[in-house]
Amino acid sequence: MSKIGTVYNIPITASGGAMYIITTLTQLTEPSSSTSVLCEDYKYHTLQYKIANIDTSVVIRIEGSLDGTNWANLDANGTDTTHTSDGTYIATFDGGLKYIRFTFVSELTLTTATIDVVYMGKV
């Protein structure tokens, strides 16, 4: 598989005709939320995130919104996710949303971790 490059909010038509977008979000270097992605035209949502330089543990949350102001945790149980080691992770969600974002909730001990997030939405 060859890498084509990063596409920023530009719809792409795959060879099978499916429409999707790929967007790189702002790197998170401290507890905060990423910029939100307008994703209302897409039913399938995938976030790939890479965590580096974890000191002890990092807590993250992926959130959705219908109005861009009020946010809800998209985890099936409404719980945040804790990671204790560096790595690349994938989260997927199906369903209608208007906005999606990634939140770096906290880091135990120091705040040395960085989180890079890529969003893909597919029709």
Rosetta blueprint (number, residue, H / E / L):
1 M L
2 S L
3 K L
4 I L
5 G L
6 T L
7 V L
8 Y L
9 N L
10 I L
11 P L
12 I E
13 T E
14 A L
15 S L
16 G L
17 G L
18 A L
19 M E
20 Y E
21 I E
22 I E
23 T E
24 T E
25 L L
26 T L
27 Q L
28 L E
29 T L
30 E L
31 P L
32 S E
33 S E
34 S L
35 T L
36 S L
37 V E
38 L E
39 C L
40 E L
41 D L
42 Y L
43 K L
44 Y E
45 H E
46 T E
47 L E
48 Q E
49 Y E
50 K E
51 I E
52 A E
53 N L
54 I L
55 D L
56 T L
57 S E
58 V E
59 V E
60 I E
61 R E
62 I E
63 E E
64 G E
65 S E
66 L L
67 D L
68 G L
69 T L
70 N L
71 W L
72 A E
73 N E
74 L L
75 D L
76 A L
77 N L
78 G L
79 T L
80 D L
81 T E
82 T E
83 H E
84 T L
85 S L
86 D L
87 G E
88 T E
89 Y E
90 I E
91 A E
92 T E
93 F E
94 D E
95 G L
96 G L
97 L L
98 K L
99 Y E
100 I E
101 R E
102 F E
103 T E
104 F E
105 V E
106 S E
107 E E
108 L E
109 T L
110 L L
111 T L
112 T L
113 A L
114 T E
115 I E
116 D E
117 V E
118 V E
119 Y E
120 M E
121 G E
122 K E
123 V L
